[in-house]
Amino acid sequence: MVTCIFYLKGRTKIITKEFANNCWIDFKMDFGESKNEVKQVRIIENDETETLCELNHFLRNYVLPEHR
């Protein structure tokens, strides 16, 4: 499982799924109106390694093209 923390203006949204791609799909379905507010995404893997990246990097490296 992967946990993605989406950092928006003044708030965060946390989603845990099997893959980061699936976290983004759920984020868009549940908070689609806020996707332009996302500044950074923290990805926390099963082994507790963390990656903090800008949204563009997250989309390019973790999300399939058809879900961007």
ZITAGI-V224443 format. One record per residue. N is the residue number from 0. RES is the residue in one small letter. SS is DSSP state (h for helix, s for strand, l for the rest). OMEGA is omega in whole degrees, 0 to 359 (* if undefined). NEAR is the number of other C-alpha atoms within 12 Angstrom. Layout:
n: (N/N)
res: (RES/RES)
ss: (SS/SS)
omega: (OMEGA/OMEGA)
near: (NEAR/NEAR)
//
This chain:
n: (0/1/2/3/4/5/6/7/8/9/10/11/12/13/14/15/16/17/18/19/20/21/22/23/24/25/26/27/28/29/30/31/32/33/34/35/36/37/38/39/40/41/42/43/44/45/46/47/48/49/50/51/52/53/54/55/56/57/58/59/60/61/62/63/64/65/66/67)
res: (m/v/t/c/i/f/y/l/k/g/r/t/k/i/i/t/k/e/f/a/n/n/c/w/i/d/f/k/m/d/f/g/e/s/k/n/e/v/k/q/v/r/i/i/e/n/d/e/t/e/t/l/c/e/l/n/h/f/l/r/n/y/v/l/p/e/h/r)
ss: (l/s/s/s/s/s/s/s/l/l/s/s/s/s/s/s/s/l/l/h/h/h/h/h/h/h/h/h/h/h/h/h/h/h/h/h/h/l/l/s/s/s/s/s/l/l/l/l/l/s/s/s/s/s/h/h/h/h/h/h/h/h/l/l/h/h/h/l)
omega: (180/174/176/175/180/181/179/177/175/180/177/173/183/180/177/180/180/182/178/177/180/175/180/178/179/179/180/181/185/186/185/181/182/187/177/178/185/179/182/177/173/180/180/182/178/182/177/171/183/175/175/183/174/183/181/178/178/182/180/190/185/186/178/183/183/180/181/*)
near: (18/26/31/39/32/36/26/23/14/11/14/21/29/24/30/25/22/19/22/34/29/24/35/40/27/25/32/22/15/15/21/16/12/20/27/17/21/30/25/26/34/33/36/26/20/16/11/13/13/16/23/21/23/22/28/18/18/29/26/18/18/28/21/17/13/11/19/22)
//
